[in-house]
Amino acid sequence: MTTVPDIFRILPEVILTLTGVLIMLLDAAMTPASPRRPLGWVAAFGTTAALWASLWQLSLPSGTAFFSTVQTDAFSVFFHVLICGIVLVALLLSLDTLPHGQHHKGEYFALMTFGAVGMCLMTSAIELLVVFIALEISSISTYVLAGYRKNTGKGPEAAIKYFLLGSFATGFLLYGVAMIFGATGTTQINDLAALIPVAPSHSLVIIAFALLMVGILFKVSAAPFHVWTPDVYEGAPSPVVALMSTAPKAAAFALLIRILYGAFPTLHSIWMPLMWAVAILSMTVGNLAALRQENVKRMLAYSSIAHAGYLLAAFAGVGTTGIAAAAFYTAAYAAMNVGIFAVVTVVSGYEEKLPLIGDFRGLLYRAPLLGSLMLFFLVSLIGIPFTGGFFGKFYSFTTASQGGAVWLPLIGMLNSGLAAAYYLKLVVSVAQAPKAGTPETAKPTIGVAVGAALALTAAATLVLGIAPSQVLSAAKASAETFATTISAIK
């Protein structure tokens, strides 16, 4: 049997790290007056290389590295590709929308790549202390990026709120890691499934599990750990929101799957009702709050909370089907959510002078392409057939009903109908003719990089709605990673 060098197991993370370091060195060597836009292309090329390195890892046999702290398998590759794809689109979106005179742009691109390092590492880590380090790498980058618009009061406010609440949630996670070590004597995720049933103190295991869930559910902005989401989304630049509303959540959902099915399958009877309750609460709270919003970004923030609930419904599935449905929904949501934030970025601009739903009135007439794309992404978020959003909800609700939770899909469908109300409010505004006498606003311009970002997200949303078989097959292959531990549930 051929031995795989350890470095190959973390090759995407290595490429992203080297890209970030190169950007920082180039930025320091440039004069203050030099444009930093080329650094964005360096970040984009490095992220593309990391994506291809992730795909190349499929040719490697599944295995661990660095003293069994990271694992390369179909599951980690699926989420590596997804995260690198999201980061690439966010970088392309930033290239044409950040102000040309922004002298900190080099730091911006470096932080995006360093954040991607943490997110990717989080999906492949099988040692809880490495998980904590990866979470910190990802979180610190997004904390800074959230406050990137320092010339507005909302930017620093968003960063401070995110930092304080995020640090508090990370503390819960670290306490959980400490307690699970005290209960079992290990922090290896792959070993916990066998050690937890024979742990001397079962109550300590339950407490540790609860603390771990607080930290992870905060990262996916599931209710009741969602209070940071609307303020942070509103204050952060739209390209950053496109990233932080999808990539960190994808990494956190991957971590949640690995912990629930890889470490705590024997506590299935405890965590399954908990996931159901959080799913219902997230759907309901997110949709009810979104109904009252007039600010587009705040509406989409509450919408993301509801979508976290739709995804968590998949955890009611039997065996590997629930994992596959959750992975597929993560990919579908990432495509359509990054896409709609790309449109919001182009229309509102970096300073976000058009933040309200009413400000988007007549977009279909002012900029037909952008208006059509926004309608398309909104239709996908609603869950209309032939879009990624429809199949994401279909697979999630189907697996939940197959798992015996028939009422969970019913609640989900009722919430989808509720969500249609606020999505259609924006649809009507976009499709309405401009008011007579309204002064004409400048037509939004679409650069090459933004055009590529819009094309990639629209194509992904469409393909996932028309021909989802390949992505679903990849999601099922990733779920097979947990086939052994899932047998403990049965």
DRENVEX-978029 format. One record per residue (C-alpha): x, y, z. Coordinates in steps of 0.25 Angstrom, whole numbers. Example, Ala and Ser with C-alpha at 12.3 -4.5 7.8 and 13.67 -1.06 7.14 Angstrom:
2
     c1     c2     c3
     49    -18     31
     55     -4     29
//
This chain:
490
     c1     c2     c3
      0      0      0
      6     13     -4
      8     23      7
      2     37      4
     11     49      9
      4     56     20
      5     70     13
     -4     64      2
    -15     63     12
    -15     78     14
    -11     82      0
    -23     92     -2
    -20     99     12
     -5    100      8
     -8    107     -5
    -18    116      1
     -8    120     13
      4    122      3
     -6    131     -6
     -9    139      6
      5    141     10
      9    145     -4
     -2    155     -4
      3    161      9
     18    162      4
     14    168    -10
      5    178     -2
     16    182      7
     25    184     -5
     16    193    -13
     15    208    -12
      3    214     -5
     -2    220    -18
     -1    206    -26
    -14    200    -29
    -17    187    -21
    -26    181    -31
    -16    171    -36
    -15    165    -22
    -29    161    -24
    -26    153    -36
    -14    147    -29
    -24    142    -18
    -34    137    -29
    -23    129    -36
    -19    123    -22
    -33    120    -18
    -35    113    -32
    -22    105    -30
    -27    101    -16
    -40     96    -22
    -33     88    -33
    -24     82    -22
    -37     78    -14
    -42     71    -26
    -29     64    -28
    -30     59    -14
    -41     49    -19
    -30     41    -25
    -24     39    -11
    -28     27     -3
    -36     32      9
    -27     33     21
    -22     42     32
     -9     50     34
     -2     58     45
     -4     48     56
    -19     46     52
    -23     61     53
    -28     63     39
    -35     53     30
    -36     53     15
    -49     46      9
    -60     49      0
    -67     57     11
    -56     67     13
    -53     68     -2
    -68     72     -4
    -68     83      5
    -54     88      1
    -59     89    -13
    -71     97     -8
    -64    106      1
    -53    109    -10
    -64    112    -20
    -71    122    -11
    -58    129     -7
    -54    130    -22
    -68    136    -26
    -67    146    -14
    -53    150    -18
    -58    152    -33
    -69    160    -27
    -60    169    -19
    -50    172    -30
    -60    181    -37
    -68    187    -25
    -57    191    -15
    -54    206    -17
    -41    208    -25
    -35    217    -15
    -36    207     -4
    -22    206      1
    -25    194     10
    -30    185     -1
    -17    176      0
    -21    172     14
    -35    170     10
    -31    159      0
    -21    153      9
    -32    152     20
    -41    145     10
    -31    134      7
    -27    132     21
    -42    131     25
    -43    120     15
    -31    113     21
    -39    112     34
    -52    108     27
    -45     97     19
    -38     91     31
    -50     91     39
    -57     81     30
    -45     71     30
    -41     72     45
    -44     60     53
    -37     65     65
    -46     75     74
    -34     84     77
    -30     85     62
    -45     88     60
    -44    100     70
    -31    105     64
    -38    105     50
    -51    112     55
    -42    123     61
    -34    125     48
    -48    126     40
    -54    134     51
    -43    145     53
    -43    147     38
    -58    149     37
    -58    158     49
    -48    168     43
    -55    167     29
    -69    170     35
    -64    184     40
    -56    187     27
    -65    199     24
    -59    208     35
    -65    221     29
    -78    217     34
    -84    215     48
    -90    201     44
    -77    195     40
    -69    196     53
    -83    192     60
    -84    180     52
    -70    175     55
    -71    178     70
    -84    171     71
    -79    159     63
    -66    158     71
    -72    159     85
    -83    149     82
    -74    140     74
    -64    140     85
    -74    136     95
    -79    125     86
    -65    120     84
    -63    119     99
    -75    110    100
    -69    101     89
    -55    101     96
    -62     97    110
    -69     86    102
    -56     81     97
    -50     81    111
    -61     74    117
    -62     63    106
    -47     61    109
    -50     59    124
    -61     49    121
    -54     41    111
    -39     44    111
    -38     47     97
    -42     59     87
    -41     50     74
    -55     50     67
    -53     36     61
    -50     30     75
    -61     37     83
    -72     28     77
    -67     16     84
    -63     23     97
    -75     31    100
    -84     19    103
    -74     14    113
    -70     27    119
    -71     27    135
    -79     40    135
    -91     40    125
    -95     54    130
    -82     60    127
    -83     55    113
    -97     61    112
    -92     75    117
    -80     74    107
    -89     71     96
    -98     83     99
    -87     93    100
    -81     88     87
    -95     90     80
    -96    104     85
    -83    108     78
    -86    101     65
   -101    106     64
    -96    120     67
    -87    119     54
    -99    114     46
   -108    125     52
   -119    116     56
   -129    120     66
   -128    124     77
   -113    127     74
   -116    136     63
   -117    150     69
   -104    155     63
   -108    152     49
   -116    164     44
   -108    174     50
    -95    168     45
   -101    166     31
   -106    180     30
    -92    186     34
    -83    178     27
    -79    180     12
    -88    172      3
    -77    164     -4
    -73    160     11
    -87    156     14
    -88    148      1
    -76    140      7
    -79    140     22
    -94    136     20
    -90    123     12
    -75    118     14
    -74    119     29
    -87    112     30
    -84    101     20
    -71     99     29
    -80     99     42
    -90     90     36
    -79     80     32
    -74     80     46
    -88     78     51
    -89     66     43
    -76     60     46
    -78     62     61
    -93     57     61
    -90     45     53
    -76     43     55
    -74     45     70
    -88     44     76
    -96     34     68
   -100     27     81
   -107     39     86
   -116     39     74
   -128     39     83
   -124     52     90
   -119     60     78
   -129     57     68
   -141     63     76
   -132     75     78
   -129     77     64
   -144     76     61
   -147     87     71
   -136     96     66
   -140     94     52
   -155     98     55
   -150    110     63
   -140    115     52
   -151    114     41
   -162    121     49
   -153    132     56
   -146    135     43
   -158    136     34
   -167    144     44
   -156    154     46
   -153    155     31
   -167    159     28
   -165    172     36
   -152    176     29
   -151    187     19
   -136    187     18
   -132    176      7
   -119    171     15
   -127    170     28
   -138    162     21
   -128    153     15
   -121    151     28
   -134    146     35
   -136    138     22
   -123    131     25
   -127    127     39
   -140    121     33
   -131    113     22
   -123    108     34
   -135    102     39
   -139     96     26
   -125     89     25
   -126     84     39
   -139     77     36
   -130     67     27
   -124     62     40
   -137     55     43
   -133     46     31
   -130     31     32
   -115     27     30
   -107     34     20
   -119     40     13
   -120     51     23
   -105     54     22
   -106     55      7
   -118     63      7
   -112     73     17
    -99     74      8
   -107     76     -4
   -115     87      2
   -103     94      7
    -98     95     -8
   -111     99    -13
   -113    110     -3
    -98    115     -5
   -101    117    -20
   -114    125    -19
   -110    133     -7
    -96    137    -12
   -103    141    -25
   -114    150    -19
   -104    157    -11
    -95    159    -24
   -107    166    -30
   -110    174    -17
    -95    178    -17
    -95    183    -32
   -108    190    -30
   -106    197    -17
    -91    199    -18
    -80    199     -8
    -87    210      0
   -100    203     -1
   -108    216     -5
   -120    207     -8
   -123    198      4
   -138    197      4
   -147    188     -3
   -154    201     -9
   -141    205    -15
   -140    193    -24
   -153    197    -31
   -152    197    -46
   -139    190    -46
   -144    181    -57
   -146    193    -66
   -133    200    -62
   -124    188    -63
   -131    176    -69
   -120    166    -67
   -118    169    -52
   -133    170    -50
   -135    157    -57
   -124    150    -49
   -130    156    -36
   -144    150    -39
   -137    137    -43
   -130    136    -29
   -142    140    -22
   -150    129    -29
   -140    119    -25
   -140    124    -10
   -155    122    -10
   -153    108    -15
   -160    108    -29
   -157     96    -38
   -145     96    -47
   -136    103    -37
   -126     98    -27
   -135    104    -16
   -146     94    -20
   -138     82    -20
   -131     86     -7
   -144     87      0
   -149     74     -7
   -138     65     -2
   -138     71     12
   -152     70     14
   -153     56      7
   -142     50     16
   -149     56     29
   -162     49     25
   -155     36     22
   -148     37     36
   -162     37     42
   -163     52     45
   -175     55     36
   -180     67     43
   -166     74     41
   -167     75     26
   -181     80     28
   -176     91     37
   -165     94     27
   -175     95     15
   -184    105     23
   -171    113     26
   -168    113     11
   -181    119      8
   -179    129     19
   -165    132     13
   -171    134     -1
   -179    146      5
   -166    155      7
   -158    149     -5
   -170    153    -14
   -170    167     -8
   -156    169    -13
   -160    162    -26
   -172    172    -28
   -163    184    -25
   -152    179    -36
   -163    176    -46
   -171    189    -44
   -169    200    -54
   -162    213    -48
   -171    223    -42
   -175    235    -51
   -166    247    -48
   -155    239    -41
   -141    244    -45
   -133    233    -52
   -122    227    -45
   -109    223    -52
   -110    209    -58
   -101    199    -51
    -89    194    -58
    -85    180    -59
    -70    178    -60
    -63    165    -65
    -60    160    -51
    -74    163    -46
    -80    157    -59
    -72    144    -56
    -78    143    -42
    -92    145    -46
    -90    135    -57
    -84    125    -48
    -95    126    -37
   -107    126    -47
   -101    114    -55
    -99    106    -42
   -113    110    -37
   -119    106    -50
   -111     93    -51
   -115     89    -37
   -129     91    -41
   -129     83    -55
   -118     73    -54
   -115     71    -39
   -111     56    -40
    -96     59    -40
    -95     68    -28
   -105     58    -21
    -96     47    -24
    -84     54    -19
    -92     57     -6
    -96     42     -5
    -82     38     -6
    -78     48      5
    -88     42     14
    -83     28     12
    -71     33     21
    -80     31     33
    -86     18     29
    -79     11     40
    -83     20     51
    -97     21     46
    -99      6     48
    -98     10     63
   -111     18     62
   -118      6     56
//
